[in-house]
Amino acid sequence: MSTETDVLVLGGAGVDTIVYVPELPLPFADSYMVPGIEMRAGQTGDFVALGVSALGLRTHHLDMLGDDHPGDLIRALHQERGIALTEVPLPGGTKRAVNLVGPDGRRLSLYDDSRSHEADRLPEETVRALASVSRHAHVSITYPCAFALPVLREAGLTISTDLHNWDGVNPYHETFAYEADIVFVSATALAEPERTVRQIAERGKARVVVATAGAEGAYLLADGELTHVPAVAPPAPVVDSNGAGDAFASGFLLGWLAGEPPLRCARYGAVAGAYACTVPATKADAIGRDELLARVAELDAAEAGPARGADRAGERA
């Protein structure tokens, strides 16, 4: 099958209003003076599209957008970065959120859930046409992307998804969790991360499940074996954790589509995620392919050094 797209991203387009706050949680007060409030394009689907595109993968983003200023910001972001965008009208207006960002880079996101309506759909014929020329689909958990999963499966694409801060119980996420080949999930809200990742693999189609755990790294389940993936030191001070999970997924997909083993893919993801933590919340940026591969090579060399030293010591003994 001839393809023109490496990664078809479904859903997750939106804008965030960034508010820097003195601390999180924010104590109650009538008012606060803050250093700035800024709206910028970029939610989970936008960040994955940006991430895989920056890594050199041919990317196409499909989602619903409103005829409004936030929608224009998203259109402009895709145009500026050379990312193909197919939009479907969203009557309720472009999705949006407010992110409160603390001094340590942690965030609290407030999502406006009034934008989606029950009748919203990505047209099946549009999904099928884009899927027919794509290698892989990354499906955001935003409404109404779940309805597109059977069409993507029928087209023969591999599918990935990010469950974000799923608690392992909310039934809304289950369709995504059990239909995707690659599942990412944050360990933040999981009472028993290992139990949840194994549950996803046992009940669904997932070949690989990754539970990201911030500074603690990540946990990779592949071929029934759970492996800890160490975190990577960021190349600059951490200023915002927003988008780190999307970056991890992007890096992982670069390796996956190149035929790398899952553990190698996870290292790519860890490098990309660490870079994302150094990007201010008011900007949309992603690590490039050359920088990622160079950083991975540095990590490989650093690990090989002690191993060679141990071998030489054994020979002398």
C-alpha positions in Angstrom: 0.0 0.0 0.0 1.4 3.4 -1.0 1.4 5.8 1.9 1.9 9.6 2.1 1.5 9.9 5.9 3.5 8.2 8.6 1.4 9.3 11.6 -2.3 10.3 11.3 -3.2 12.1 14.5 -6.9 12.1 15.4 -8.4 14.6 17.9 -6.7 16.6 20.7 -6.8 20.0 19.0 -7.4 23.0 21.3 -6.0 26.1 22.9 -4.7 26.6 26.5 -4.7 29.8 28.5 -1.6 29.8 30.6 -1.6 31.4 34.0 1.6 31.3 36.1 0.8 31.1 39.8 3.0 31.4 42.9 2.3 27.9 44.1 0.1 24.8 43.6 -2.3 24.1 45.1 -3.2 27.7 45.0 -4.6 28.9 48.4 -8.0 30.6 48.3 -7.8 34.4 47.9 -10.0 37.1 46.3 -7.3 37.9 43.8 -3.6 37.3 42.8 -1.2 39.3 40.8 0.4 37.0 38.2 3.3 37.6 35.8 1.2 37.0 32.7 -1.8 35.3 31.2 -1.4 34.1 27.6 -3.5 32.0 25.2 -1.6 29.7 22.9 -2.5 26.9 20.5 -1.7 23.4 21.5 -3.3 20.5 23.4 -2.5 16.8 23.3 -3.2 16.1 19.6 -1.5 19.3 18.5 1.6 18.4 20.6 1.8 14.8 19.2 1.5 16.1 15.7 4.1 18.7 16.4 6.4 16.2 18.1 6.3 13.5 15.3 6.6 16.1 12.6 9.7 17.7 14.3 11.2 14.2 14.3 10.9 13.9 10.6 7.7 11.8 10.3 5.1 12.7 7.7 2.2 13.9 9.8 -1.5 14.7 9.2 -3.9 15.9 11.9 -7.6 15.4 11.8 -10.0 17.1 14.3 -13.0 19.3 14.8 -12.4 23.1 15.1 -14.7 26.0 15.6 -15.0 29.1 13.4 -13.4 31.3 16.1 -10.2 32.9 17.3 -8.9 29.8 19.1 -9.5 27.8 16.0 -7.5 30.3 14.0 -4.6 29.9 16.4 -4.5 26.2 15.8 -4.7 26.6 12.0 -1.8 29.1 12.2 0.3 26.7 14.3 -0.1 23.9 11.8 0.5 26.2 8.8 3.7 27.6 10.4 5.1 24.1 11.2 4.1 22.6 7.9 1.7 20.1 9.4 -1.2 19.0 7.3 -4.6 19.7 9.0 -8.0 18.4 8.0 -10.7 20.1 10.0 -14.3 19.3 10.6 -16.6 22.1 11.8 -17.2 22.0 15.6 -20.5 23.9 16.3 -19.7 24.3 20.0 -16.5 26.2 19.3 -12.9 25.1 19.5 -11.9 23.2 22.7 -10.0 25.1 25.3 -8.5 24.9 28.8 -6.9 27.0 31.4 -3.5 25.8 32.8 -2.3 27.0 36.1 1.5 26.5 36.1 3.5 26.6 39.3 7.2 27.6 39.8 8.3 24.0 39.8 6.7 23.3 36.4 3.7 21.4 37.7 0.3 22.3 36.3 -3.4 22.1 37.0 -5.5 22.0 33.9 -9.1 23.1 33.8 -10.9 21.8 30.7 -14.0 23.4 29.3 -16.3 20.4 28.6 -19.1 22.5 27.0 -17.6 22.5 23.5 -18.4 18.9 22.5 -21.9 17.7 21.7 -23.3 14.2 21.5 -23.9 14.4 17.8 -20.3 15.5 17.0 -18.5 13.0 14.6 -15.4 12.8 12.5 -16.9 11.8 9.1 -16.3 8.1 8.4 -15.4 8.7 4.8 -12.8 11.3 5.8 -11.3 9.0 8.4 -11.2 6.1 5.8 -9.6 8.2 3.1 -6.8 9.5 5.4 -6.3 6.1 6.9 -5.9 4.5 3.5 -2.7 6.5 2.9 -1.3 6.3 6.4 1.0 3.9 8.3 -0.1 4.5 11.8 -2.8 6.4 13.7 -2.4 8.1 17.1 -5.9 8.6 18.6 -6.5 11.2 21.3 -9.1 10.4 23.9 -11.1 13.5 23.1 -14.6 13.2 22.0 -15.7 11.9 19.4 -12.5 10.0 18.4 -13.6 6.6 19.8 -16.1 6.3 16.9 -13.2 6.3 14.4 -11.4 3.3 16.0 -13.2 0.6 14.0 -12.5 2.4 10.7 -8.8 2.7 11.5 -8.7 -1.0 12.5 -10.5 -2.0 9.3 -7.9 0.0 7.3 -5.1 -2.1 8.8 -3.3 0.7 10.7 -1.5 0.2 13.9 -3.0 2.4 16.6 -1.6 4.2 19.6 -3.4 6.2 22.3 -2.6 8.1 25.5 -5.0 7.6 28.4 -3.4 10.5 30.3 -4.3 10.5 34.0 -6.8 7.5 33.8 -7.6 6.0 37.2 -7.9 2.5 35.7 -11.7 2.6 36.4 -13.4 5.3 34.4 -15.2 3.4 31.6 -14.8 6.2 29.1 -11.2 5.3 28.6 -11.7 1.6 28.1 -12.5 1.7 24.4 -9.2 3.5 23.7 -7.3 1.3 26.2 -8.5 -2.0 24.7 -8.5 -1.1 21.0 -5.0 0.3 20.6 -1.8 -1.6 19.8 0.4 0.9 21.9 -1.1 2.4 25.0 0.5 5.2 27.0 -0.9 6.1 30.4 0.3 8.3 33.3 0.9 6.5 36.5 -0.3 9.6 38.5 -3.8 8.4 39.2 -3.2 4.7 39.2 -3.4 2.9 42.6 -1.6 -0.1 41.2 0.2 0.8 37.9 1.5 -2.7 37.2 -1.9 -4.2 37.7 -3.5 -1.6 35.3 -0.9 -2.0 32.5 -1.3 -5.8 32.7 -5.0 -5.5 32.6 -4.8 -3.3 29.5 -2.7 -6.0 27.8 -4.8 -8.9 28.9 -8.2 -7.4 28.0 -7.3 -5.6 24.8 -5.1 -5.6 21.7 -2.1 -3.8 23.1 1.3 -5.2 22.2 3.0 -2.5 24.3 1.8 -0.6 27.4 3.8 2.3 28.9 3.0 3.9 32.2 4.9 7.2 32.5 5.9 8.3 36.0 7.6 11.7 35.5 11.0 12.0 37.3 10.7 8.3 38.2 10.9 7.3 34.5 8.4 4.9 33.0 7.3 1.3 33.1 7.2 -0.7 29.9 5.2 -3.8 29.5 6.1 -5.8 26.4 5.9 -9.5 25.7 4.6 -10.0 29.3 7.7 -8.5 30.9 7.5 -5.2 32.9 10.7 -3.2 32.6 11.6 0.1 34.4 12.8 2.8 31.9 15.0 5.4 33.7 14.2 9.0 33.4 16.6 11.2 31.4 18.1 14.4 32.7 16.5 17.4 31.0 19.0 19.4 28.9 18.0 22.7 30.7 16.0 23.6 33.8 12.5 22.2 34.1 9.9 25.0 33.6 6.7 23.1 32.6 5.7 19.5 32.6 2.8 20.1 30.1 3.3 18.1 26.9 5.9 15.8 28.3 3.7 12.8 27.9 2.8 13.8 24.3 6.5 14.2 23.6 7.2 10.8 25.1 4.6 9.2 22.7 6.2 11.1 19.8 9.7 9.8 20.5 8.4 6.3 21.1 6.6 6.3 17.7 9.7 7.4 15.9 11.4 4.3 17.1 8.4 2.1 16.6 7.9 3.1 13.0 11.6 2.5 12.4 11.3 -1.1 13.7 13.2 -0.5 16.9 12.5 -2.8 19.9 10.1 -1.4 22.5 12.8 -0.7 25.1 14.7 1.4 22.5 11.5 3.2 21.6 11.0 4.0 25.3 14.5 5.5 25.5 13.6 7.8 22.5 10.4 8.7 24.4 12.3 9.5 27.6 14.7 11.8 25.8 11.8 13.6 24.0 9.8 13.9 27.2 12.8 15.4 29.1 13.2 18.0 26.4 9.5 19.0 26.6 9.9 19.8 30.3 12.3 22.6 29.4 9.8 24.4 27.1 7.9 27.3 28.6 4.1 26.7 28.8 3.5 29.7 26.6 5.4 28.1 23.7 4.8 25.0 21.4 8.1 23.4 20.7 9.5 19.9 20.2 12.9 18.2 20.0 14.3 17.6 16.5 15.4 14.2 15.1 19.1 15.0 15.1 19.1 16.3 18.6 17.2 13.3 19.9 19.4 10.7 18.2 22.5 12.6 19.4 21.3 12.5 23.0 20.4 8.8 22.7 23.9 8.1 21.4 25.4 10.0 24.4 23.3 7.9 26.8 24.4 4.7 25.0 28.0 5.7 25.3 27.7 6.6 29.0 26.2 3.2 29.7 28.8 1.3 27.6 31.7 3.1 29.4 31.2 1.5 32.8 30.5 -1.9 31.2 33.8 -1.8 29.3 35.6 -0.8 32.5 34.1 -3.8 34.4 35.1 -6.1 31.6 38.7 -4.8 31.7 38.8 -5.2 35.4 37.6 -8.8 35.1 40.4 -9.5 32.5 43.1 -8.1 34.8 41.8 -10.2 37.7 
